[in-house]
Amino acid sequence: MTSPGEESAALRAAGIEEHPQAGAVTRLYPVGAEALPGDRLSVRVWAPAAQRVAVVAEPEGRALPLDAETDGYFTGLLDGFPVGSLYRFRLDGGDTLLPDPASRFQPEGPHGPSQVVDPRRFAWTDDTWLGRSIDEAVIYELHVGTFTPEGTWEAAERELPHLAELGITVVELMPVADFPGRFGWGYDGVNLFAPTRLYGPPDAMRRFVDRAHALGIAVILDVVYNHFGPDGNYLGQFSDTYTTDRYDNEWGDAINLDGPGSGPVRAFFLANAAYWIDEFHLDGLRLDATQQMFDASTPHILAELRRAVARAARGRVTIVIGENEPQDTGLVRPLDAGGCGLDALWNDDFHHSAMVALTGRNEAYYCDHRGTPQEFVSAMKHGFLYQGQWYQWQKQPRGTPAFGVPPSAFVTFLQNHDQVANSGNGRRGHTLAAPGCWRAMTAVLLLGPGTPMLFQGQEFAASAPFLYVADHTPELAARVAEGRAAFLRQFPSLNTPAMQRHLAPPHEEETFTRCKLDHGERERNRPVWEMHRELLRLRREDPVLRNPRAGGLDGAVLGDEAFVLRWFGGDGDDRLLLVNMGHDLPLVPMPEPLLAPPAGHRWADLWTSEDVAYGGDGIPPVAEGAGSWTLPGHAAVLLAARPFDDQAPEGEHG
């Protein structure tokens, strides 16, 4: 348990300005209510739109005025507020009571009162936890509300040992900032400091993180710093400078990060980033749609966020990942080189090429990808496929050069929350592709040099769909449903009367409950789970795949639907991954030098996606004998270079 003095030092290190009050009390954050010994409460709120601000204790209605500071802040040290007390703010003596903009918990949701929380009461057991680096990350994207039938932190915690056994090292939580309604994705959060009451109290989230650390799993949180949700956002009543009309935002008003009055707004978001790391021991953040975080100032808000996360971790390793549709690699360039210092970016290019290859469809935003072998070779070697070339879907160039960016800076995936839901009916990728091809592409994902990410249930071929859900008031729900349908109309296959009628209403509870995972499928689909576990074991334990040399990966096209990747391990200890998404392919002749074994070595089959243990149909050894090879269709085969006098280990072919 951290003492108040230690917490103060931690927040100073996080770069959060301390704010002294009467009575020699030092605050940890620039805004919010902080519990103090003796049932006292330190309160500070930014309300430049008000002349007077009072804290109202509920349910008794006791009103306590705050003192005005400069720059629109109001502050006070209040007695008689034990942990668990409910309160709201009253501005200028009005009748409307407002929740705390930096509330730590909203037990009745965004429209209800805020609750006093004391994070120091939680007994952490992770004192020796040092975090996980991006270089060792295997990410698992998880939505707490649908990850288990119960949809709670407690239920999710019970599944963590299975993720550890699988080989997951980082859990990425979809947003948990509180939002109205009974369910939702979390991307319309309005109480950015309050983990939603739908999954349990704040300490339940802390127990989840503490348990994950005990199992060797880091936990990062998806945060939305580009807009506020359409319902339950009261920030505008405290100040009209939280948002701005200077920029066009896809989801409503843009956040004011660089205009008049933006200083306290930036402090609000920097404090939020540090808060999750400090009070919940999270190991980093995933930043949603960073292209919609408009900031023309220096330093950029993303660079400041990266520094705030690192400082709040107090020496622990942290990971900050960005989603950036324009694929701006400046975000992952080092801070001292003028970049923002993020650790990684989501790589949509790999996903789009894979889905075109697996499904044969390249409509809408897939139209700039053909799913050819060369795309996969290039993606493995260079990360992004678009690094400034013309992008016909957007009718403009897309991307910036990525040469020199380490492979771990590209988060690769076959599924994520957006892409599964964007299939219209929420179907998982394994139901859209030929089984052998899906297994082969899974090998490319999990053995490739990028940072792999699995979406919840992918490891056992979950049958549950993942659909867009948002529970709003009837009028808003109707608008949201129409907006979702309009978005999907960009896909010609979804822009038919039949498909539009078939779209699941986001606000219906059945839509939400259909998305809940059945973890019993982990046993019923055991071969799929075993394949994922074995691939992650190879990634973790194979000396060449575990520590790839810089520039030590090359690849070549072998046919219309086949390619090879070669890892050069040094001293002839190389690996070869053969991937064939088409028919059986005889390699006659073999004029490709990457297929040649190192001097004094032979190739031995190490792993194949067609192993019967994974639900495959089996294949003969690919590299056996001195003749030409035949690459089996719909399969991936991993070969290892072995000295001629080295006997093949049991289970290897050669």
N, C-alpha and C positions, 0 to 999 in steps of 0.2 A: 504494500500500500504506500502511495506517495504522500509525503507530508506537504502542507500548504507551502512551506518555504521552498521545497524541491519543485513543486509545480510552478511557482513564480519564476524560479530560475529557468525552468524548461521553456516557459513562454517567452522569457527574455531572449533565450537562445533562438527561439522560433522567429524572432524579429517582430513580435507583437508588442506594440508600445504599451507600457504600464501606465495606469491612470490612478494617481493617489487621490484619496478621499479624506474627509474629516475622520478623525480617529485613527490616523496613520494606517488605514487599510489600503493595501495595494491590490488592484484588480489584475486578473490574468488576461482578459480579453477586452477589446475596446467597447463592446456592447454585450448586453445580456444580464441575467440575474445569476449571481454566484453565491452559493450557500456558505455561510461562515459559522464558526462555533457560537453557541448560545442562542440559537434560533434567529440569528441575524441574517440579513440579506443585503448584499451589495448590488445595486441596480444602476445600469447606465443604458441610455437609449438615445439614438440620434433621431431627432424630430424637429428639423429646422422649420417645418411648416407650422409649428405650434408656438404659442407664447407661454403656455403653462402645461405641465404634464404631472399626472398623479398616478401612483400605483394603487389599484383597488384590490383588496383582499376578498376572496370569494370563499364561501357564499355570504359572509356577514356584511360585505359592502363597505368595509373600513377603507377610507381613502387617505393616502399619504402623499403629500406633494413632494416633488423632486426639485432639486436646485438647478438653476440654469447655469451652464458653462458657456464657453465660447464655441463658435462654429456649429451651433444648433444641438449640442449635446445636453442632456439632463441627467443628473446623477443623484443618488441618495444611499444612505446606510440606514436600513430599516430594521426595527425590532419586531419580534412576534411572528416570524415566518419560518416555522420548522420545515424540515425536508418533507416534501409531499404537499405543501401548501399550494393552493391555486390562486392565481392573480391575473389581472389584465391591466391595461393602461387606459387612462382617460385623458383626452387632449382638450385643452381649453374649456374644461367644465362641461363638455358635451354629454349627451345621453349614451352615445355608442361606446362600448368597451371593446378594446382591441387586444389581441394576443401579442405577446412579446415577439418582435421581429427575429430575435436570436433565442427563442424558446428552446430549451433542451428536451422538452417533451410536451406533447399535446394529447392528454389522455382521452379527450372527447373529439379529437380531430382538429383541423385547421380553424374551424369557426368557434371552437370552445376556448376555455381558459388555458393558460400556460401553467406548468407545474414546476415547483422548485425541486431540483435534482442535485444530489451531492455525489460527484463521481469518485470522491476519495473513499467512499464506503465500500467500493468493490475491492475484493482481495485478489489481486493478480498473482499468477504463479509462473509468469513468463520472464522472470528476471534475467535468465541466461539467453533469452532469445535474441538473435542478432539479425534476423531478417533473411531474405533471399534476394539474390541479384538477378537482373534480367537475363544474364548468361545461363542461369540454371532454371529459368522459368518454364514450366508447363502449365498453362493457364486453363482454368475451368470457369466459364461464365455461368452464373447461378442467379436465378430469380427466386427469392425466398418464398414468395407467395405460392409458387407452383412447383417448387423443388420437391415438396412432400405433400401428401394429402392434407396434412394439418396446416401447412403454410406458415409455420412459426420458426423462430430461432431455435427453440428447443428441439423440434423435430429435425431441422437441418443439421444440428450438431450431432445427432445420432448417426448421420450418414458420413460424417467426416472420415472415420477410419477406412471406409471403402475407397474414398478418394485418395487417401494416403497409400493404400495398398496398390491402387491403380498406377500411381506414379505422378499424381498431381502435386505440384509444388506451390501454386498460387491460385487462390480462389478470387475471382473477380465478381463482386456483388453488383447486381443491377441496382439503380438508385433506391435509397431507402428514406430520403427526406419526405416528411409527411405530406399527404395529399388527401383531398376529400374522397368520400365514397368507400365502398366495401372492398374494392380491388383496383389494381392498375399496374402498369409497367413501372411507374415511378418517375418517368421523365417529365411529369407535370407537377413536380414538387413545389411547395410554397413555404414550408418551414424548413429551411436548409440545415438548421442545427438540431432538428428533432427527428430521431429515427421513428418511422411510422408506428403508431400504436397497433396496427393490424398484425404485426409479427411478434409483438411482445414488448415488455418494458425495456428501457435502455440497458439495464444490467443483463438481460437475456442476450443482447447483442454482444456485450462484453464477454459473456461466458462462451459464446460461439467462437470469438476471436481467440480467447485464452486456450480453448480446447484445440483449435487449429494449430496454434503455435506449439502446443505440446506434441502434436503429430508431425511437426516439421513443415507445416503449410502456412505460407504467408497469406494475408487477406488484404485485398485492395478494394476500394469503393468507387463505383461509377458515380460521378457528380455532374450536375447540370448547371453550368455557370454561364449559359448563353441566353436563357429566358426564364421567366416564372410561369407557373401554370395558370390556366384561365379562371380558376375558381379557388377562393380561399386566400388570395394574396392581398394582404392589408398594408404592404409596404408603402404604397402610394399615398396612404393617408398620413404617414409619418414624414414623407418627403417625395416631391414629384421629380427628384433628380436621380432616383434609382434607375430609371429607364430613360431612353432618349429616342427621338424620332429622326436623328441625324443619319441613321443607318437602316437599311431594309433587313428585317429579320424574318426567317421562314416561319417562326412560331409565335409571332406577336411582337411586342415591343422589345427592342434591343436593350441590353444592359449598358448603362452609362459608365464606361471605364476610362474615358479620356476627355469628357466635356466639363463644363462648369458644374461644380459640386461633386465631382467624381472621386475626390480624395477619400471621404468616408465610405463611399461605395466600394472602392478597391480594398479599403481596410476591412470591410465586412466580409468580402470573399477570401482575402488572405487569412483572416481569423478563422473562417470556416474550414479552410484546408488544414491549418495547423490543429484545429480542434479535433478533427477526426483522427489525426495521427496521435495526438497527445492523450485525449481522454478515452479513446477506444483502442489504442495501441494498434491502429491499422498500419499497414506496411506500404501504403501508397494510394494513388488515385488513378482512375481512368477518367479523362476529361472528355465529355461529350461534345461533339460537333464544334471543335475549336475554331473553325472558319467563321462561326457566327459570334465569336467573342471579339468584337471590334475594338481595336486599341491602336491609335496612331502615336502614342506617347512612348517615351523611353525612360526606364526599361519597360519592355512589354510585360503585360500582366502574366503571361505564361511563364516567363523567366522568374518573375517574383513568386509565383505559385510554387515553382520547382524549388526555389531557395527556402520558402516557408515550410514545405514538407520535409526537406532534409534537416532543417534546424529543429523542427518539432520532434523528430525521431530520436534526438539525443544520442547519436552515434550508431543507431540501427541502420541497416541498409534499407533503402526505400526504392520503390518503382513508381514512376509516373508515366502513364501511357496516354497518348492523344489520339482522338479520332479526328482526322483532317481530310475532308473530301478533296481539296485541291492537291493533296500530297506534297505539302511544303516541307522538304527535308531540313529546312532551317530550324524547325522545331526540335530536331534531335541533334543538331550541331552543338558542340560544347558552349557553355556560357562564355568562357574566355575567348571564344572564336566568334562571338557575336550571335550565337544561336540562343535557343531558349532552354537547352539542357535537358529536354525530356528524354526518357530512356527508350521509348519505342512509339511507333505509329501503327494503327491498324492498316493492313494491306488488302484493300478491296480487290486489287488487280488479280491476286492469286485466286481469290474466291470466284471472281467472275469468269476467269479462264477455266477453272475447274468445273463450274456448273455448266458452262457451254459444252465442254468436252463430255460431261456426264449425262446431260439431258438432250443435247442437240439443239437447244433453243438459245438464240442470242437476240431476243427482242428487247426493246426499251434500253435501259442503261447497260445491258449486256452487249449492245450492238458493236462496241469497239473491241470486242474480244472474240477470237475464233476458236479457242480451245485447242490450238495446235501444239505439237510437241515442242516447237521452238519457244512458245510462250512459257512453258514450264522450265525449260533449260534457262531461259533468261530470268525468270522469276527467282529461281534458285541462286543464280549468280549475282543478280543485280537488285533484288528486292522489288521495287516498283517497276512495272512495265512502261508506264507513262511518266516520263521525266522531262516533259516540255514539248512533246509532239502534239500535233493537231488531234483533237478529240471531237469526233463528229457529233456525238450525242449532245455535247454542250456548245458545239460550234465555236470552239476556242482551244488554244493550247492548254494542256493539263500537266501538272507536275513540275518538279524541279529536279536537277541532277542529284542522284543518290550515290554516285561513285565515292568510295571511301567511307560510306556509312556501314557500320558493322552489321552482319546478318541478323543478329539478335534484336536489332532496332526495328525489325519488321514483324509484326504479329500476324501470323498466317492462320487461316481457318477455312473450314468447309461449311460451317454453320455459325450463325450468331442470332441474337434475338430479332434483329431487323430482317435478315435475309430469309429466315424460316417463315416469318409472318408475311413477308412480301410475296410468298408463293401464292397468296390469295386464300388458300384453304389451310395454311399452316403446316403443310406436309413436310416431314423431315427428308433430308437429302437422300437417305438410303432407300426411301420408297420411290424416288424419282429416277434412280439410276440402276443399271444392271448390277447385280450383287458383286460380281467379280471386279468390275470397274471401280465400284465404291471402295472395296477393300484395297485395290491397288493405289487409288488416290489417297486413301488414309495413310498408306505407307509413305507416300511422298510428303504428306503433311507432317507426320510424326518423326520421320528421319531427316527431313530437310533442315537446312541451316537456320531458317527463321525461327522465331519464338512461336511454338504451336499453341493454339487455343481450341479447346473443345467446348461445345455448348451442352448444357445440362441434358443428360440422357443419351447423348450421342454415343457414349462408350458402351451402351448395351442396346443400341438400336431401338430407342423408345418409340412406342406406338402413339403416344400422346402428341397431338399437334401443338404448335405454339402460335397463338393468335394474338392480334392486337386487342387489348382490353383496356377499358377506361370507364369507370362507373361515375357518371355525372348526373346532374339534375336533368329532367326530361328534355327541356329545351336545348340545353347545351349538349346532351347526349345525341340528340338528333343531328345537330350541326357537326359534331365530331364524327359520327358515323358517315355522314355525307362527305366530309373531308377525307376520310380514309378511303371511301369508295372512289372518290375523284383521283386520289393519289395512285391507286392501283390501275386506273384506266390508261396509264401510260403503257401498260402491257396489253397489246392487242388481244392476247388470249384471255385476259380478264375483263376486257371491255365489250363483252357480249351480254345481252339481256339475261341469258341463263346464268352466267357466272356472277353478274352483279346481284341477281336474286339470291345466289347461293352464299354470298359473303356473310360471315357470322357477325351479328350485331355486337360491337365492342362492349356495350353496356349490359348485356344479358349475363346473368350469373352462370348459365350453362356454358357460355363461351369460355368463361374463366375456369370453371371446374374441369372442362375437357382437357385443359392444358396441364393438369397436375400429373406428375410422374408416378408411375407404378414401379417401385424399386424391386418388386418381385420379378420384373423382367430381367434383372441382372442375372438371376439364376436361369430363368427360362431361355434367355439368349446368351448363355454362358460362352459359346464360341466367339461371339463378337467381343465380349468383354475381355476374354483371354487374348485375343489378337491385339487389342489396344494395350493391355498390360505388357505383353511381350515386346511390342514395338517401343514402348516407353522404357522398358528395361534395356533394350539395345541402345537406345539413345543415351541412357544414363551410364551404362557400363562398358559399352564397346569403346576401346581406347581411341579409335579413329573418329567415330561419330561424336564422341563426348567432347573431344578437344580438337575440332577441325583447325587446320593451319590457315592462316590468313592467305587468301589466294589459292588455297589448296583444293578448290572444287571446280570441276569443269563438267561439261556436258555436251551431248551431240544428238542430233536427230537421226534415228535409225529407220524410220518409215513414216508413212502418212499418219500413223497413230501411235508411234513408238519412239522412245528416247532412252538415253542412258545418262546417268550421273556418276561421276567418279570422284571419290575423295582420295587425295594423295596423303598417306599417313607418314611417309618417311621410311627409309630402309626397306622399301617394298611392301610395307604393311598398308595396302590400299583396300578400298571398298568400291564395289560397283553395284549400282541399283539400276536394274533393267525394268522398264515399265512399258507395257503394251496394252493400249485401250481398244485395239481392234482384233482382227483374226490372227490365228497362229502365223508367225512371221519367220520363215527360214532366212537366216543371215548368210546368203550365198550370192556373191562373195562377201567378204568382211573388210572392206577398205576403210576402216575407222580405227585410228590408233588408240583411242580410249579403251577399246576392247582388248588390247594386248596386255597380257599379264606383265608385271615387273620382271626384270631379268632374274632368272633362277627361281621363279615362282610359277604357280599354277592357280587357276581360279577354282574355288570350292563353294558350292551352294551353302549359304548360311541361313537363309530365311526365305519363305515364299508366302504370298498372300493366298495361295491356293492350297495351303496345308489343310488337310481334312479336319484338323483340330479347330480351325477357324470357320468351318462351314464350306471350305473349298472342295474341289473335286480331285485334287492331287495333280502333280505334274512330274514327268521324269526329270532327272538332273539336267540342267541346262548346259553346264560346262564340262560334262563328262566326255572323255575321249579327245582325240586330236582333230576330229572333223569339225564341220561347221555347226553353228548353234541354231536352235529353233526357239524363238521366244513364244511362250504360250499366250494365247489371247486372253484378254481381260485379267491380267495378272501382273504382279510385281515380284521380282526376284532379287534378293540381295546376295552378292558374291563377296567372298573374302580372299585376298591373296595369301597363299600358303607356300612356304618353301617346298621344293620337290621332295625333300626327304622327310617332310612333316606329315604324319598320319592325320587324316581328317578326324576331328572329334566326333563322338557318337552323335548322330542326328544330322551331320553334314553330308552332303553329296560331293562327289569329286573323284 
